[in-house]
Amino acid sequence: MQAFAEGAPNLQRGRRVWMGDRELTIVRARPDREAWILQFAEMKDRTDAEQYYEVLLEAPDSQVRRTDSESYFVHELIGLRVVTDDGRELGRVVEVLQTGANDVYVVRGERGEVLIPAVGDVVKQIDTRESFMSITPLPGLLDESE
């Protein structure tokens, strides 16, 4: 299962989601500042809903719409082997930092930790089936003194 990050496309009416082991059906969803207010068919009043305040809402990956063909769930990226276009192994993705402007992939390997900006000029290919990512480093991205 994938936890919803943020975004209305995942919160359509009729969508089945889980809170812990309880399966629920979304009736309505609306943004409220930096959160969402949801109404579920299985919850009849506010008292029933209050026990789920700030509880993680989950759905299977297969049920979540991706925004485009180049979108990935964070858990699909963790563990990918990262290789430069000239064949240098950098290590594996251990974390994805969501900075706002673009994500940053934290890669750890024999060279230490490398921060890879998730932009088209750098990330050339992601293959989750083969578990690798190919990048073209921008000048200065890698310590070239090694």
C-alpha positions as CSV (number, residue, x, y, z in Angstrom):
1,M,0.0,0.0,0.0
2,Q,1.1,3.6,-0.6
3,A,0.3,6.4,1.7
4,F,-1.2,9.4,0.0
5,A,1.2,12.3,-0.1
6,E,-0.9,15.3,-0.9
7,G,-3.3,15.9,-3.8
8,A,-6.9,15.9,-4.7
9,P,-6.6,13.3,-7.6
10,N,-6.3,10.6,-4.9
11,L,-9.4,11.6,-3.0
12,Q,-12.2,11.1,-5.5
13,R,-15.8,10.2,-4.4
14,G,-16.2,6.5,-4.1
15,R,-12.5,5.8,-3.6
16,R,-11.9,3.0,-1.1
17,V,-9.1,3.7,1.4
18,W,-7.8,2.3,4.7
19,M,-7.2,3.8,8.1
20,G,-5.4,1.0,9.9
21,D,-7.5,-2.1,9.4
22,R,-10.7,-0.2,8.7
23,E,-11.8,0.1,5.0
24,L,-13.7,3.3,4.2
25,T,-15.4,4.9,1.2
26,I,-14.9,8.6,0.5
27,V,-18.1,10.6,0.1
28,R,-16.5,14.1,0.0
29,A,-13.1,15.7,0.2
30,R,-12.0,19.3,0.4
31,P,-8.8,21.0,1.2
32,D,-8.5,23.0,4.4
33,R,-5.3,25.0,4.7
34,E,-2.5,22.4,4.7
35,A,-4.8,19.4,5.3
36,W,-7.9,17.7,4.0
37,I,-11.4,17.4,5.4
38,L,-12.9,14.1,4.4
39,Q,-16.4,12.6,4.8
40,F,-16.7,8.8,4.8
41,A,-19.8,6.7,4.2
42,E,-19.0,4.5,7.1
43,M,-18.7,7.3,9.7
44,K,-22.1,8.7,10.7
45,D,-21.1,11.6,12.9
46,R,-18.2,13.8,14.0
47,T,-17.6,11.8,17.2
48,D,-16.9,8.6,15.1
49,A,-14.5,10.6,12.9
50,E,-12.6,12.4,15.7
51,Q,-10.8,9.2,16.7
52,Y,-9.1,9.2,13.3
53,Y,-7.7,12.7,13.5
54,E,-4.2,12.7,11.8
55,V,-4.3,9.0,11.2
56,L,-2.5,7.8,8.0
57,L,-4.8,7.3,5.0
58,E,-3.7,4.5,2.7
59,A,-4.7,2.9,-0.6
60,P,-3.1,0.2,-2.9
61,D,-0.7,1.6,-5.5
62,S,-2.9,0.2,-8.2
63,Q,-5.8,2.5,-7.1
64,V,-3.8,5.7,-7.0
65,R,-3.6,7.7,-10.2
66,R,-0.2,9.0,-11.1
67,T,0.0,12.5,-12.4
68,D,2.0,11.5,-15.4
69,S,4.1,8.6,-16.9
70,E,7.2,10.0,-15.1
71,S,5.8,10.0,-11.6
72,Y,7.0,7.4,-9.1
73,F,6.0,6.6,-5.5
74,V,8.8,7.2,-3.1
75,H,9.0,3.6,-2.1
76,E,9.6,2.7,-5.8
77,L,12.8,4.8,-5.8
78,I,14.3,3.7,-2.5
79,G,16.9,1.1,-3.2
80,L,17.5,1.9,-6.9
81,R,21.1,1.6,-8.0
82,V,22.3,4.9,-9.4
83,V,24.8,4.9,-12.3
84,T,26.1,7.8,-14.3
85,D,25.8,7.8,-18.1
86,D,29.5,7.0,-18.3
87,G,29.1,3.9,-16.1
88,R,30.2,5.1,-12.7
89,E,28.3,3.5,-9.8
90,L,27.2,6.0,-7.2
91,G,25.3,3.8,-4.8
92,R,21.7,3.4,-4.0
93,V,18.8,5.8,-3.3
94,V,18.3,5.8,0.5
95,E,15.9,8.8,0.8
96,V,13.9,11.2,-1.2
97,L,13.8,14.8,0.0
98,Q,10.7,16.7,-1.1
99,T,12.0,20.3,-1.2
100,G,9.1,21.9,-3.0
101,A,10.9,23.0,-6.2
102,N,12.0,19.5,-7.1
103,D,12.7,16.3,-5.2
104,V,16.3,15.4,-4.3
105,Y,17.5,11.8,-4.3
106,V,19.9,10.9,-1.5
107,V,22.3,8.3,-2.8
108,R,24.8,6.5,-0.6
109,G,27.7,4.3,-1.9
110,E,31.4,3.9,-1.8
111,R,31.8,7.6,-2.8
112,G,29.8,8.6,0.3
113,E,26.6,10.5,0.1
114,V,25.5,12.3,-3.1
115,L,22.5,14.5,-3.6
116,I,20.9,14.1,-7.0
117,P,18.3,16.8,-8.1
118,A,15.3,15.1,-9.6
119,V,15.2,17.1,-12.8
120,G,15.2,16.1,-16.4
121,D,18.7,17.5,-17.1
122,V,20.1,15.1,-14.5
123,V,17.9,12.0,-14.3
124,K,17.9,10.4,-17.7
125,Q,16.2,7.0,-16.9
126,I,14.4,5.3,-14.1
127,D,13.7,1.6,-14.4
128,T,11.9,0.2,-11.4
129,R,11.8,-3.3,-12.9
130,E,15.5,-3.4,-13.3
131,S,16.0,-1.4,-10.1
132,F,18.3,1.3,-11.5
133,M,18.5,5.0,-12.3
134,S,20.8,6.5,-14.9
135,I,21.9,10.1,-14.4
136,T,24.0,12.7,-16.2
137,P,25.8,14.7,-13.5
138,L,25.7,18.5,-13.8
139,P,29.2,20.1,-13.6
140,G,30.2,20.1,-9.9
141,L,27.6,17.6,-8.8
142,L,30.2,15.0,-8.1
143,D,33.6,15.6,-6.5
144,E,35.7,15.2,-9.6
145,S,39.0,15.2,-7.5
146,E,38.6,11.4,-6.9
